[in-house]
Amino acid sequence: MTMAEIFGLLNYWVVVLLMMIGFYMVIARQNFIKKIIGLNIFQISVILMYITMGKVAGGTAPIVSAEIANRFAHHEHHGGTGHSHADKKANLSLRDDGKDHQFSEGESLSDANHHDHDHDPSVSDEFHPADHDSHDGEDGHHRPEMDATIYSNPLPSVLMLTAIVVGVGTTAVALALVVRIREDYGTIEEDDVLERDQVSP
Amino acid sequence: MIEHLPILQVVVPMIAAPVCLMLVNRRLIYLFSLAVCWLSFAISVALLGQVLDQGMIRYEIGNWPPPYGIEYVVDPLNAFVALFVTGIAAVVMTYAPKSVAVEIPEAKQHYFYALFLVCLTGLLGIALTGDLFNIFVFLEISSLSTYALISLGNSRRAPLAALQYLIMGTIGGTFFLIGVGLLYQMTGTLNLLDVSMRLRELALVDEEGVYYFQQTRTLRVALAFMTVGLAIKMAVFPVHNWLPNAYTYAPNVVTSFLAATASKVAVYALIRLIYTVFTVQFAYDLLPMRFELIVLSLIGIFAASLAAIYQTNVKRLLAYSSVAQLGYMILGVNMINPSGLTGAIVHMFNHAIIKGALFMVVGCFAYRLGSVQLDDWRGAGRRLPWTSFAWVLGGLGLIGVPLTAGFVSKWILLMAFVSNENWILAGAMLISSLLAVVYIWKVVEVVYFSEPSPKVLESKEAPWSMLVPTYVLITVMIFFGCHTTYSAGIARRAAFMLLGVPVE
């Protein structure tokens, strides 16, 4: 394994490290609050993993550039489907009511994927079911309106927004339970709690 | 309206939950939750009928076509799961008010109803969704509400049990999330059917007709993480430690519902994962998962059954028995033949009814005697004859005596082991059923053949509002022991569908 490979996977090493730190804290600490902190670190490592997965080297935020949006708006004006706002068009481009746009969007995604694989050794070389048509981009006959804009994959980030909400919810419930345990037992050390249960069940 | 049933199934209890918190009158809250539970049950019956009639239903949420949008896919398997989850919820909710009144402080009762509905939403969501990440979200919705429900128990150990479960459950949920991430990384999609299609493209057949796969390290890791995550949620043997405490200290109503449904839904998710998403070839030829799961469930069946025998707390006894019964389902899932899978699915259904009924019986005893310690139940057969008799009937079902539902599923599983010529498993199944006789009899003996304890002498028969729902489940159990068209029949159809072979 060369240095380039090790540093190319830097994020994943951090993910593994954080995950193990969190996991160790959950298992080894007796203090409930420390366990919950460990649980949080554990969850956060997964968030980092997803974000790393979605990042495309050199990619920008997945917002359709004004130029492309304008061109779509213009195009639509001739097509006469009744939509006038450029940004609305861009949003709709993934849906089946705009076949051309969907296609070009797909190309931009696969373009991005292709780029990703060139720079990210973590993705296996033999298996890219997601980019069967990435060769188009390579051969250079992709549509002129696509330019060379590379987007990061927004989906993992969106998924993580949900996961963060779940994580916050879990932490809130856990802390509430710790408060209850503190009220009932007068301690938040797991071994003390279990000992007190032995004495007076 | 009829084409929106898949989403209504999940959305109705979800919207009803916050409404519960807005209603002021406690009686009104109860009646409202009851109506919602029975409405969900009606929806699931309609859904199952529709599926059996027309085959698989694919529902695109918000008209976004998959794989971009989230899709709900209903087939005979998950319609069946949704049916018994809502059915148990409806019966348990009917049974609930008296039990809740004595076990949960008045100020917290409305939370119980709201959380119950949230939990139901989560379980139904896991069952019906056709999207991997959606499964994770619903898994966490059901788990979070479960932690809160368990902590409603009146012992000071309830919050402790809930926290222990929370820590285990969150690790399990996060493991599942890691698996989803790795799978997404390799396939670029989250839709279950889409993922499975892309994985199938990977399968190659060599000259001798043997499947093999290429470049699968990430996928293998994904499957391993997801399996362990679900194993924690369903309490497979080495990671079952959270379950006995959680079931013991939760309020009786909560235990009845959770024991009957929560772990079954996790088993369903595992079946879906192995048979629909990853293929059988992938899961079992590439990973030694089959051997490991069989060994772990065998150890689980015996360790948990033996542990159950030595319990003096009846709820804990039944909790250990649940761990053991779960082992049967995992064994069935790992048989990879139609009868094994049928057995696993129908055992999910039958065990849900039997365990639900038994925990409801415990709730009846606890309502009158204020205790679930076996010592306090001495001689209860004289003062609470109907409740005690319900225990006997439910117990016979758990053991697997002919004419009860338990017999049907155990028989199908036994036939699966025999047809695989797996004599060890067949023998283990028979011996472990004898262990079930021991722990059920232990309670029967105390209830019928000992001098009444002072507590028993002061008590009388459990109220009808609790006994009737209990006997409804017992009757259903006996019905499905004699007439199996709608249990084993549907399970068989689901099994053939999962294995991709036409029904014989």
Interface residues (C-beta under 8 A of the other chain):
Chain A: F23 V26 F32 K35 L39 F42 Q43 V46 M49 Y50 M53 L94 R95 D96 N113 V123 S124 D125 E126 F127 P129 A130 D131 L155 P156 L159 T162 A163 V166 G169 T170 V173 A174 L177 V178 R180 I181 D184 Y185 V193 D197
Chain B: W64 P65 Y68 F133 F136 V137 E140 L144 Y147 A148 S151 R156 R157 P159 L160 A162 L163 L166 I167 T170 I171 G173 T174 L177 I178 G181 Y184 Q185 M186 T187 G188 T189 R198 E201 L202 Q214 Q215 R217 T218
